[in-house]
Amino acid sequence: MKIAMVSEHANPLATPGSVDAGGQNVHVAALSRALAERGHRVTVYTRRDDPSTRTRVALCPGVEVVHLAAGPQRHVPKDDLLPHLPALAEGLAAAWRFDRPDVVHSHFWMSGIAALDAAAERGTGHPPVLHTFHALGSVKRRFQGAADTSPPERERLEPLVGRRVDTVIATCPDEVEELHALGIPAERIDIAPCGVDLEMFAHADRPTRRPGAFRVLSLGRLVPRKGVDIAIRALGVLREQGVADVELHIVGTGDAPAGADGPDAETRRLADLAEALGVAGQVRFLGRVPREDVPALIRAADAVVCTPWYEPFGIVPLESMASGTPVVAANVGGLGDTVVHEGTGLLVPPQDPEAVAQAFARLRADPAFAAALGAAGRARVEHRYSWERVAARTELIYARTLRERAQHHSQQITTRIDSATGAHLAEAAL
């Protein structure tokens, strides 16, 4: 089938860990590849943010990325993109007039608005629209409060997307409960988790325990909600306990202004915190790292830490488990579903540096336990989270949605025929 992916701010060609680039970029790219490998043709539509970018770029055989004009051709923070959605919807509608997709799969609430508006132009003959939220504004407001930078319209528009699309594809049971709270009917929701590239994140050549410091790795965009400061505070807790041989390597950057030469504000904040706690010598900021270099960094680590305030799903723990590296993760959102406590990693209460410190100390003191967690993590992702398996599940959801759309359309035609026949019979009786 012909599949249109709509991902307005998360370009699958972007480097994860850069501004507004993270799990959604990886998800869209990997799912598109896996669907193409299953024989489908996938076109990913995203916003052009660089005038030098070609309109059409091949991601891999069967997948093409199309850059549409929608607002200024430069980076615009995703929370400022709402005024440019009409232009994005016009670009989608224009593309679909000449190349109608069989299904549309939008990602993030603003992509959902643009996809629905573009599809509506075709009237009753438009393709079904399926949607993955990746993050929900209701959850973001709950944890960030006044720090939430989402446009105020999100509170009203996001639930409308969920109610108007044909199917919402949630990534975990926790998200399903949040969707129910927004008034989205259960029959409109299905689940397909995020996945991991099992070949890219292999564990066969994972080194044995290195001599020297116990190395913990943090991966992702540097924004306060990711909780990287919790890991730094955990180093401070350990140092107070006389343990100073745990080091933290941080991959990713924050939202630096265009053209800035120095570190972004979040990196500075984290560096200042490490200095204040006396652990600056144990923390290394690696900045942006090419995607192809990430697996080696994970394999070289003794543990991966992921301690956000909240997380809709979280791809980093999957990548860590696939690499055979144990995970220390906050028990929030989808992390509590993917990470098995004391099975593939250690789950800790959110925003609890003491619990994170205890988890680091336990893995450091028991290499055999850490190795067992890593091996079990690899087995878990092979069984549940390969992109091949996720794509197959997503394909089934597409097929079911198409089938239900066809049945609904057939019922509408039958109703119109019955109504017309009834009207003719009434006229004849007069």
C-alpha positions as CSV (number, residue, x, y, z in Angstrom):
1,M,0.0,0.0,0.0
2,K,1.0,3.7,-0.4
3,I,1.6,5.2,3.1
4,A,1.9,8.9,3.8
5,M,3.7,9.7,7.0
6,V,3.3,13.3,8.3
7,S,5.9,14.5,10.8
8,E,5.8,18.3,10.8
9,H,8.8,19.1,13.0
10,A,10.6,15.7,13.4
11,N,12.4,15.1,10.1
12,P,13.6,11.5,9.9
13,L,16.8,12.8,8.3
14,A,17.7,14.9,11.4
15,T,20.4,14.0,13.9
16,P,18.8,12.8,17.2
17,G,19.8,14.8,20.2
18,S,19.8,18.1,18.3
19,V,17.2,20.8,18.8
20,D,13.6,19.4,18.6
21,A,15.1,16.1,17.4
22,G,14.7,12.9,19.4
23,G,12.7,9.8,19.7
24,Q,10.0,10.8,17.2
25,N,12.6,11.3,14.4
26,V,14.0,7.8,15.1
27,H,10.5,6.3,15.3
28,V,9.3,7.8,12.0
29,A,12.5,6.8,10.1
30,A,12.7,3.3,11.5
31,L,9.0,2.5,11.1
32,S,9.1,3.8,7.5
33,R,12.1,1.6,6.6
34,A,10.5,-1.4,8.2
35,L,7.2,-0.9,6.3
36,A,9.1,-0.5,3.1
37,E,10.9,-3.7,3.7
38,R,7.5,-5.3,3.9
39,G,6.7,-4.1,0.4
40,H,5.0,-0.8,1.0
41,R,5.8,2.6,-0.5
42,V,6.3,5.2,2.2
43,T,6.4,9.0,1.7
44,V,7.3,11.1,4.8
45,Y,6.1,14.7,4.6
46,T,7.9,17.2,6.9
47,R,8.4,21.0,7.0
48,R,11.3,22.5,5.1
49,D,13.5,24.3,7.6
50,D,16.6,24.8,5.4
51,P,16.4,26.5,1.9
52,S,19.3,24.3,0.7
53,T,17.5,21.0,1.4
54,R,16.2,19.2,-1.7
55,T,12.4,18.9,-1.9
56,R,12.6,15.1,-2.3
57,V,15.3,13.0,-0.6
58,A,15.5,9.2,-0.6
59,L,15.8,7.8,2.9
60,C,16.2,4.2,1.7
61,P,14.6,2.0,-1.0
62,G,10.9,2.5,-0.8
63,V,11.0,5.6,1.5
64,E,11.2,9.2,0.3
65,V,11.2,12.3,2.5
66,V,9.3,15.3,1.0
67,H,10.0,18.8,2.4
68,L,7.0,21.1,2.2
69,A,7.1,24.9,2.4
70,A,5.3,26.0,5.6
71,G,6.6,29.1,7.2
72,P,10.2,30.4,7.2
73,Q,12.8,28.1,5.8
74,R,14.8,27.9,9.0
75,H,14.4,26.1,12.3
76,V,11.3,27.1,14.2
77,P,10.7,25.7,17.7
78,K,7.8,23.2,17.4
79,D,5.7,25.1,19.9
80,D,5.7,28.0,17.5
81,L,4.6,26.1,14.4
82,L,0.8,26.3,14.9
83,P,0.4,29.4,12.6
84,H,2.1,27.5,9.8
85,L,-0.1,24.5,9.8
86,P,-2.6,25.8,7.1
87,A,0.3,26.1,4.7
88,L,1.5,22.6,5.6
89,A,-2.0,21.3,5.0
90,E,-2.2,23.0,1.6
91,G,1.1,21.4,0.7
92,L,-0.2,17.9,1.7
93,A,-3.5,18.4,-0.1
94,A,-1.6,19.4,-3.3
95,A,0.6,16.4,-3.1
96,W,-2.2,14.0,-2.5
97,R,-4.3,15.3,-5.5
98,F,-1.7,13.7,-7.8
99,D,-0.6,10.8,-5.6
100,R,-3.4,9.7,-3.3
101,P,-2.1,7.6,-0.4
102,D,-4.0,4.5,0.8
103,V,-3.5,5.5,4.4
104,V,-2.1,8.6,6.2
105,H,-0.2,8.2,9.5
106,S,0.4,11.5,11.3
107,H,2.9,12.0,14.2
108,F,2.4,14.6,17.0
109,W,-0.7,16.6,17.5
110,M,0.1,19.4,15.0
111,S,0.8,16.9,12.2
112,G,-2.6,15.4,13.0
113,I,-4.3,18.8,12.4
114,A,-2.5,19.3,9.1
115,A,-3.2,15.7,7.9
116,L,-6.9,15.9,8.8
117,D,-7.3,19.3,7.1
118,A,-5.5,18.0,4.0
119,A,-7.6,14.8,3.9
120,A,-10.8,16.6,4.4
121,E,-10.3,18.5,1.1
122,R,-11.1,15.2,-0.7
123,G,-14.5,14.9,1.0
124,T,-15.9,11.4,1.7
125,G,-13.3,9.9,-0.5
126,H,-10.3,10.8,1.6
127,P,-7.9,8.2,2.8
128,P,-8.2,7.1,6.5
129,V,-6.0,9.0,8.9
130,L,-4.2,7.2,11.7
131,H,-2.3,9.1,14.4
132,T,0.5,8.6,16.9
133,F,0.8,11.4,19.5
134,H,4.3,10.6,20.9
135,A,3.5,13.1,23.7
136,L,0.4,14.5,25.2
137,G,-0.1,18.1,26.2
138,S,-2.3,17.0,29.2
139,V,0.7,15.0,30.6
140,K,3.2,17.8,29.8
141,R,1.1,20.4,31.7
142,R,0.7,18.0,34.7
143,F,4.5,17.8,35.1
144,Q,5.7,21.1,33.8
145,G,3.0,23.5,34.9
146,A,3.9,27.1,34.1
147,A,7.1,25.9,32.3
148,D,5.0,24.3,29.6
149,T,5.7,26.2,26.4
150,S,2.9,24.6,24.3
151,P,0.5,27.0,22.6
152,P,-2.7,27.4,24.6
153,E,-4.7,26.1,21.7
154,R,-3.2,22.6,22.3
155,E,-5.5,21.9,25.2
156,R,-8.5,22.2,22.9
157,L,-7.1,20.9,19.6
158,E,-5.2,17.9,20.7
159,P,-8.2,15.9,21.9
160,L,-10.1,16.9,18.7
161,V,-7.3,15.2,16.7
162,G,-7.8,12.0,18.7
163,R,-11.6,12.1,18.2
164,R,-11.5,12.9,14.5
165,V,-8.9,10.5,13.2
166,D,-9.9,7.0,12.2
167,T,-7.5,5.3,14.6
168,V,-5.1,6.5,17.3
169,I,-2.0,4.3,17.6
170,A,-0.8,4.4,21.2
171,T,2.6,3.1,22.1
172,C,1.9,1.6,25.6
173,P,-1.0,0.9,28.0
174,D,-0.2,4.0,30.1
175,E,-0.9,6.2,27.1
176,V,-4.2,4.4,26.5
177,E,-5.4,5.5,29.9
178,E,-4.4,9.1,29.2
179,L,-6.3,9.0,25.9
180,H,-9.4,7.7,27.6
181,A,-9.2,10.7,30.0
182,L,-9.2,13.0,27.0
183,G,-12.5,11.5,25.8
184,I,-11.2,9.4,23.0
185,P,-13.3,6.2,22.6
186,A,-11.6,2.9,23.4
187,E,-12.7,1.4,20.0
188,R,-10.7,4.2,18.3
189,I,-7.4,3.2,20.0
190,D,-5.0,0.4,19.2
191,I,-1.4,-0.2,20.4
192,A,1.8,-0.6,18.5
193,P,5.0,0.0,20.6
194,C,8.1,1.8,19.5
195,G,10.9,-0.5,18.3
196,V,14.7,-0.8,18.1
197,D,17.1,-1.7,15.4
198,L,18.5,-5.1,16.5
199,E,21.3,-5.1,14.0
200,M,22.5,-1.6,14.7
201,F,22.3,-2.1,18.5
202,A,24.0,-5.5,18.8
203,H,25.5,-7.0,21.9
204,A,27.8,-9.6,20.4
205,D,30.9,-7.4,20.6
206,R,30.1,-5.8,23.9
207,P,33.3,-5.5,25.9
208,T,33.8,-7.2,29.2
209,R,33.8,-5.0,32.3
210,R,36.4,-2.2,31.8
211,P,38.9,-1.4,34.5
212,G,38.6,2.0,36.1
213,A,35.5,4.1,36.7
214,F,32.0,2.7,36.5
215,R,30.6,4.5,33.4
216,V,27.0,5.6,33.1
217,L,25.6,7.0,29.8
218,S,22.8,9.5,29.3
219,L,21.3,10.0,25.8
220,G,18.8,12.6,24.5
221,R,17.9,16.2,24.1
222,L,19.0,18.3,27.1
223,V,15.8,19.8,28.4
224,P,14.8,20.0,32.1
225,R,12.0,17.4,31.8
226,K,14.6,14.7,30.7
227,G,15.9,14.8,34.3
228,V,19.6,14.6,33.5
229,D,20.2,16.6,36.6
230,I,18.8,13.7,38.7
231,A,21.8,11.5,37.5
232,I,24.2,14.3,38.3
233,R,22.7,14.6,41.8
234,A,23.0,10.9,42.2
235,L,26.8,11.2,41.6
236,G,26.8,13.8,44.4
237,V,25.0,11.4,46.7
238,L,27.5,8.7,46.0
239,R,30.4,11.1,46.6
240,E,29.0,11.9,50.0
241,Q,29.1,8.1,50.7
242,G,32.7,7.9,49.6
243,V,32.1,6.5,46.1
244,A,33.9,8.7,43.6
245,D,34.6,6.3,40.8
246,V,31.3,6.6,38.9
247,E,31.4,8.8,35.8
248,L,28.5,10.2,33.7
249,H,28.8,10.7,30.0
250,I,26.1,13.0,28.6
251,V,25.2,12.9,24.9
252,G,22.9,15.6,23.5
253,T,22.4,19.3,23.4
254,G,19.8,21.8,24.6
255,D,18.0,24.5,22.7
256,A,20.8,26.8,21.8
257,P,20.1,30.0,19.9
258,A,21.0,29.9,16.2
259,G,24.6,30.9,15.7
260,A,25.5,30.5,19.4
261,D,29.2,29.7,20.0
262,G,29.0,28.6,23.6
263,P,27.0,25.9,25.3
264,D,23.3,26.1,25.5
265,A,21.5,27.1,28.7
266,E,20.6,23.6,29.8
267,T,24.2,22.4,29.4
268,R,25.4,25.3,31.4
269,R,22.9,24.6,34.1
270,L,23.9,21.0,34.3
271,A,27.6,21.9,34.3
272,D,27.1,24.4,37.1
273,L,25.2,21.8,39.1
274,A,28.0,19.3,38.7
275,E,30.5,22.0,39.9
276,A,28.4,22.9,42.9
277,L,28.1,19.2,43.9
278,G,31.8,18.6,43.5
279,V,31.5,16.1,40.7
280,A,32.4,18.2,37.7
281,G,35.5,15.9,37.1
282,Q,33.1,12.9,36.8
283,V,30.8,14.4,34.2
284,R,31.6,14.7,30.5
285,F,29.4,16.5,28.0
286,L,29.8,14.9,24.6
287,G,27.4,17.1,22.7
288,R,25.7,15.9,19.5
289,V,26.9,12.5,18.4
290,P,26.3,11.0,14.9
291,R,23.6,8.3,15.1
292,E,26.0,5.7,13.8
293,D,28.3,6.3,16.8
294,V,25.6,5.8,19.5
295,P,25.7,1.9,19.6
296,A,29.4,1.9,20.5
297,L,28.9,4.4,23.2
298,I,26.1,2.3,24.7
299,R,28.2,-0.9,24.6
300,A,31.1,0.9,26.2
301,A,28.9,2.0,29.1
302,D,28.3,-0.1,32.3
303,A,24.8,1.3,32.5
304,V,22.5,3.7,30.8
305,V,20.4,6.1,32.8
306,C,17.0,7.5,31.8
307,T,15.3,9.5,34.5
308,P,12.8,11.9,33.0
309,W,9.9,13.5,34.9
310,Y,7.6,11.8,32.4
311,E,8.1,9.9,29.2
312,P,5.4,8.7,26.7
313,F,7.5,5.7,25.7
314,G,11.3,6.1,25.5
315,I,13.5,4.6,22.9
316,V,16.8,4.9,24.7
317,P,16.0,2.1,27.2
318,L,15.2,-0.2,24.2
319,E,18.5,0.7,22.5
320,S,20.4,0.0,25.8
321,M,18.7,-3.4,26.3
322,A,19.4,-4.4,22.7
323,S,23.0,-3.6,23.3
324,G,23.1,-5.8,26.4
325,T,23.6,-2.8,28.7
326,P,21.5,-2.6,31.9
327,V,19.1,0.4,32.3
328,V,18.4,2.6,35.3
329,A,15.1,4.2,34.5
330,A,12.4,6.3,36.2
331,N,9.2,4.4,36.6
332,V,7.1,6.8,34.5
333,G,5.0,6.4,31.4
334,G,6.1,3.8,28.9
335,L,9.4,3.1,30.8
336,G,7.5,1.0,33.4
337,D,6.3,-1.2,30.5
338,T,9.5,-1.7,28.6
339,V,12.0,-2.1,31.5
340,V,11.4,-5.0,33.8
341,H,12.5,-4.2,37.3
342,E,15.4,-6.5,38.3
343,G,14.8,-8.3,35.1
344,T,16.3,-6.1,32.3
345,G,17.2,-3.1,34.5
346,L,16.3,-1.2,37.6
347,L,13.2,1.1,37.9
348,V,13.4,3.9,40.4
349,P,10.9,6.5,41.6
350,P,10.8,9.7,39.5
351,Q,13.0,12.6,40.6
352,D,14.7,10.6,43.3
353,P,18.5,11.0,43.2
354,E,19.0,8.8,46.2
355,A,17.3,5.9,44.5
356,V,19.3,6.4,41.3
357,A,22.5,6.5,43.4
358,Q,21.5,3.2,45.0
359,A,20.9,1.7,41.6
360,F,24.3,2.8,40.3
361,A,25.9,1.4,43.4
362,R,24.2,-1.9,43.1
363,L,25.2,-2.4,39.5
364,R,28.8,-1.3,40.3
365,A,29.1,-3.7,43.1
366,D,27.7,-6.7,41.3
367,P,29.0,-7.1,37.7
368,A,27.4,-10.5,37.3
369,F,23.9,-9.1,38.2
370,A,24.5,-6.2,35.7
371,A,25.5,-8.7,33.0
372,A,22.4,-10.8,33.6
373,L,20.2,-7.8,33.3
374,G,21.8,-6.9,30.0
375,A,21.4,-10.4,28.6
376,A,17.7,-10.5,29.6
377,G,17.2,-7.1,28.1
378,R,18.5,-8.3,24.7
379,A,16.2,-11.3,24.8
380,R,13.2,-9.0,25.7
381,V,13.7,-6.6,22.8
382,E,14.2,-9.5,20.3
383,H,10.9,-11.0,21.4
384,R,8.8,-7.8,21.6
385,Y,10.4,-4.7,20.1
386,S,12.1,-5.4,16.8
387,W,11.1,-2.9,14.1
388,E,10.0,-5.9,11.9
389,R,7.6,-6.9,14.6
390,V,6.4,-3.3,15.2
391,A,5.9,-2.8,11.5
392,A,3.9,-6.0,11.2
393,R,1.7,-4.8,14.0
394,T,1.3,-1.4,12.5
395,E,0.4,-3.0,9.1
396,L,-2.4,-5.0,10.8
397,I,-3.8,-1.8,12.3
398,Y,-3.7,-0.1,8.9
399,A,-5.5,-3.0,7.3
400,R,-8.2,-3.1,10.0
401,T,-8.7,0.6,9.6
402,L,-9.0,0.3,5.8
403,R,-11.5,-2.5,6.2
404,E,-13.6,-0.6,8.7
405,R,-13.6,2.4,6.4
406,A,-14.7,0.3,3.5
407,Q,-17.5,-1.2,5.6
408,H,-18.6,2.2,6.8
409,H,-18.6,3.5,3.2
410,S,-20.6,0.5,2.0
411,Q,-23.2,1.1,4.7
412,Q,-23.5,4.8,3.8
413,I,-24.1,3.8,0.1
414,T,-26.7,1.3,1.2
415,T,-28.4,3.8,3.4
416,R,-28.6,6.3,0.6
417,I,-30.0,3.7,-1.8
418,D,-32.6,2.6,0.7
419,S,-33.6,6.2,1.4
420,A,-33.8,7.0,-2.4
421,T,-35.9,3.8,-3.0
422,G,-38.2,4.7,-0.2
423,A,-38.7,8.2,-1.5
424,H,-39.6,6.8,-5.0
425,L,-42.1,4.3,-3.6
426,A,-43.7,7.1,-1.6
427,E,-44.0,9.2,-4.7
428,A,-45.6,6.3,-6.7
429,A,-48.1,5.8,-4.0
430,L,-49.5,9.3,-4.3
